[in-house]
Every structure is written in structure tokens, then in C-alpha cells.
Amino acid sequence: MLKLEEWILKARKLAETKIAKGKSADESVEIAETDGFRIYAVAGKTLKEPSSNSFHENPRDVFMLILEGEVEFTFENGRKTTVKSAECFVLPKHLMHRCIFKKMTVGIEGVYEKGL
């Protein structure tokens, strides 16, 4: 069984490979699943500002604990918020948003996918 640090390193390496090719990265590696609840190690960095029409929604609530870096969210109503290292958040399902990983960002994400 891999340790949490190894899952995080795996996600980071996937992101770094994509970034080295000049592409933005938003990579995830599944750590565990039980009864529809999944936990992921995630890593990424945004290299190019997303277009103004890049808003999207998630079909489920997303919990994330930021371990390193930061994520800037812009919501459809124009409001912005930044989540930094050692902070966590829940992004409610169907909330229109876009996000920018300002620097290499690493976190743990949890989603409940049962019934989707």
C-alpha cells in the first residue's frame, strides 16, 4: 500500500510532465474509494489565463484541502476568492465557476459520486 506522500508525488509528477510540455495541468490520482466516496491526490498549475467563457460546474459537491500553493476561484457573478495552503473549502455542485492554480498547487480532494 502506498503512503499518502507517494500518491501526492505521483499527482505532482503527472502535473510537472504536462507543464514541461507548456500545458496547464490539473491532474488527479485516486487514493481510495468506499461506498461511492472517492479521495484523490491532486496537483496542477495554470499557465494560461482561462477564457472568459470557461465557466463550468461540477455534478457533485467537491471538498478540497490545499496542501501547497493556491487556487483562485472566479464565480459567474464576478466574485473572486483565493484558497491558500492549509485551507480547505467545499465547492457546491452546480455552482458555475472557473479556477486558476496560481503556482504549483497540491491538495487532497474528496467527492461523493454514488448515485451519479
C-alpha positions as CSV (number, residue, x, y, z in Angstrom):
1,M,0.0,0.0,0.0
2,L,1.3,3.4,-0.9
3,K,1.7,6.2,1.6
4,L,-0.1,9.5,1.2
5,E,3.1,11.2,0.3
6,E,3.6,8.8,-2.6
7,W,0.2,9.4,-4.0
8,I,0.8,13.2,-3.8
9,L,4.2,12.8,-5.5
10,K,2.5,10.7,-8.3
11,A,0.0,13.5,-8.9
12,R,2.7,16.2,-8.8
13,K,4.8,14.3,-11.4
14,L,1.8,14.0,-13.7
15,A,1.3,17.8,-13.5
16,E,5.0,18.6,-13.9
17,T,5.2,16.4,-17.1
18,K,2.3,18.4,-18.6
19,I,3.7,21.7,-17.5
20,A,7.1,20.8,-19.1
21,K,5.2,20.5,-22.4
22,G,3.9,24.0,-22.0
23,K,0.4,22.9,-21.0
24,S,-1.7,23.9,-17.9
25,A,-2.2,20.9,-15.6
26,D,-5.0,19.8,-13.3
27,E,-4.1,16.2,-12.5
28,S,-5.6,13.7,-10.1
29,V,-4.7,10.3,-8.8
30,E,-7.3,8.2,-6.9
31,I,-6.2,7.3,-3.4
32,A,-9.2,5.4,-2.1
33,E,-12.9,4.7,-2.7
34,T,-15.5,3.4,-0.3
35,D,-19.2,3.3,-0.9
36,G,-19.2,5.9,-3.6
37,F,-16.9,8.4,-1.7
38,R,-13.6,8.9,-3.6
39,I,-10.4,10.6,-2.3
40,Y,-7.8,11.9,-4.7
41,A,-4.3,13.5,-4.6
42,V,-4.4,16.5,-7.0
43,A,-1.8,18.7,-8.4
44,G,-1.8,21.5,-11.0
45,K,-0.7,24.8,-12.3
46,T,-2.4,27.2,-14.7
47,L,0.0,28.5,-17.4
48,K,-2.5,30.5,-19.5
49,E,-5.5,32.5,-18.1
50,P,-8.7,30.8,-18.9
51,S,-11.0,32.5,-21.3
52,S,-14.0,34.5,-20.0
53,N,-16.3,31.7,-21.3
54,S,-14.5,28.9,-19.4
55,F,-17.0,28.7,-16.5
56,H,-18.1,25.2,-15.7
57,E,-20.0,23.4,-12.9
58,N,-19.4,20.1,-11.2
59,P,-22.1,17.5,-10.9
60,R,-21.3,16.8,-7.3
61,D,-20.0,18.7,-4.2
62,V,-16.2,18.8,-4.1
63,F,-14.2,19.1,-0.8
64,M,-10.5,20.1,-1.1
65,L,-7.7,20.6,1.3
66,I,-4.9,22.7,-0.2
67,L,-1.5,21.4,1.0
68,E,0.7,23.7,-1.1
69,G,0.1,26.6,-3.4
70,E,-3.3,28.4,-4.0
71,V,-6.4,28.3,-6.2
72,E,-8.2,31.5,-7.3
73,F,-11.9,31.0,-8.0
74,T,-14.0,33.3,-10.1
75,F,-17.7,32.8,-9.9
76,E,-20.3,33.7,-12.6
77,N,-21.4,36.7,-10.6
78,G,-17.9,38.2,-10.8
79,R,-17.0,37.4,-7.2
80,K,-13.5,36.0,-6.6
81,T,-11.9,34.2,-3.7
82,T,-8.5,32.6,-3.2
83,V,-7.9,29.4,-1.2
84,K,-4.3,29.0,0.1
85,S,-2.1,26.4,1.6
86,A,-3.5,24.8,4.8
87,E,-7.0,26.0,3.9
88,C,-9.9,23.9,2.8
89,F,-13.2,24.5,1.0
90,V,-16.4,22.9,-0.3
91,L,-17.4,23.8,-3.8
92,P,-21.2,23.1,-4.0
93,K,-22.4,21.1,-7.0
94,H,-23.8,23.1,-10.0
95,L,-22.0,26.4,-8.8
96,M,-20.7,28.0,-12.0
97,H,-17.0,28.8,-11.6
98,R,-13.6,28.8,-13.1
99,C,-10.3,28.4,-11.3
100,I,-6.7,29.3,-11.7
101,F,-3.8,27.5,-10.0
102,K,-1.5,30.5,-9.4
103,K,1.5,28.3,-8.8
104,M,2.1,24.6,-8.4
105,T,-0.8,23.6,-6.2
106,V,-1.2,20.3,-4.4
107,G,-4.2,19.1,-2.4
108,I,-6.4,16.3,-1.3
109,E,-9.9,16.2,-2.9
110,G,-12.9,14.3,-1.8
111,V,-16.1,13.7,-3.8
112,Y,-19.2,11.6,-3.2
113,E,-20.1,10.0,-6.5
114,K,-22.7,7.4,-5.5
115,G,-25.9,7.8,-7.5
116,L,-24.4,9.9,-10.3
